[in-house]
Amino acid sequence: MCLLGHPTIAAVIDDNFDPYRQAIENLQREELDPLDIADWVEKREAAGDSRITIAKRLGKPKSYISEIALLIKAPPAIREAFRSRESRIFAQRTCWRDDMTKIPQALLLGSTAIHRSPDGL
């Protein structure tokens, strides 16, 4: 097969592949959206890594991993809002953690201002 008119391409095979190193590089370049990170965390957990291990290996606080992990089982409306990049729902994460009905559709659609309430939510 010929790619871009070249019969061969230069490539490096890394026998020391480390999924954490790859994730760190992608996080530093900001190429991962929250759902991509959540899916990656889910795979690492399935491989037997704890959230503490994941946080330490990525150099992130455990709270960051815990918040991202909330998206693993997020309702379809929230996942779609993240995928469309129109959502500002992360500001409301404490609401849907307990009850999805607390999130007004206007927040998902971006037609309502989001601000911090006096109680810190």
Residue pairs with C-beta under 8 A, 6 or more apart in sequence:
3 9
19 40
19 44
20 57
20 58
23 32
23 37
23 40
23 58
24 58
24 59
26 32
27 37
27 58
32 40
33 82
33 83
33 85
34 68
34 71
34 82
34 90
35 71
35 79
35 82
35 83
37 68
38 68
38 69
38 70
38 71
38 72
38 74
39 72
41 51
41 54
41 65
41 68
41 69
41 72
42 69
42 72
44 54
45 51
45 54
45 69
49 57
51 62
51 65
51 66
51 69
52 62
54 65
55 61
55 62
55 64
55 65
58 65
67 90
67 93
70 93
70 97
71 78
71 79
71 82
74 82
74 96
75 96
75 100
77 100
77 108
78 87
78 89
78 96
78 100
78 103
78 108
81 87
81 89
81 108
82 89
86 108
86 109
86 110
87 107
87 108
87 110
88 107
88 110
88 114
89 96
89 103
89 107
89 108
91 114
91 116
92 102
92 103
92 107
92 114
92 121
94 121
95 102
95 103
95 121
96 102
96 103
104 112
106 112
107 114
